């Protein structure tokens, strides 16, 4: 198992190196190369796929020469070019990373090719086009790249779904955690394992994200005992939508953590933003196997944690809470699970952590 994960990590690194070179070649054929002209690059490109309404992945890149108010418009080619990630959400924001470089990130449905346009305020993207626009007027720069031969992240099968395995850092939790594909796997019984493990004197974390959107419905996660989880570890079950950054990324969470204080209760239900007191309901999750779930519908989300009985199928409720304010609407969100280190802990992280998810289930 360890050899397979190591190979996947090496393959991902090789793909990213080749991708940057390929994207630069693609860009050179499609973008003006005059001195000081803006240019677009790709740093993550999904696999080539005929496309459809369900499968999606993450696309990322950078640019030079950005001015205030400009945005990225993405297209994926499936027969013709389709604006991404959604007709109702055609713009991708440009942001600075920790190094001060301009970057952009979004979700996209799959296609055989991908394109990014840098546009001025006032540009109205067409939902579909046969031919990409060329630079001029409100279109500043255009770049396109072919889809990769394989997904840009390692994939794992669990509970009948395909999940992306994170292999890049994340600042979630107030610190820059590293993530390794070695830290997510399924055992012979089909259970998903997520762990925090030390590699070369650095802790590495785990995250998986579903490769399709499910929308309204009931999401449930059956999880083995997490009552002894390190106080500085966080196990999250949540939704995330790059297309709705202006709506807290459509994030709703079930989180198991004491947030670095052993005296805290160890679980909470949250509708972001978490700094609004009414958006968080904390409770104590007891030892044993628990089923955490949320039912998402228009204007309402109902959370529940329960104990299940293997004898007769009965269950007893541990905690439940209903939110009716600030409820997101479905777009191109994905449900995710992660295990990471809380960066603002009062005590240092201990000796690693592992969480076992026996089953994920979705009911429309």
Helices and strands as residue ranges (DSSP letters): H 2-30, E 39-44, E 56-64, E 71-77, E 81-84, E 91-92, E 95-96, E 102-109, E 113-119, E 128-129, E 139-146, E 155-158, E 161-165, E 178-179, G 181-183, E 184-186, E 192-199, E 202-210, E 217-223, E 233-240, G 242-250, E 252-256, E 267-271, G 277-279, E 280-283, E 290-297, E 300-308, E 315-323, E 334-341, E 353-363
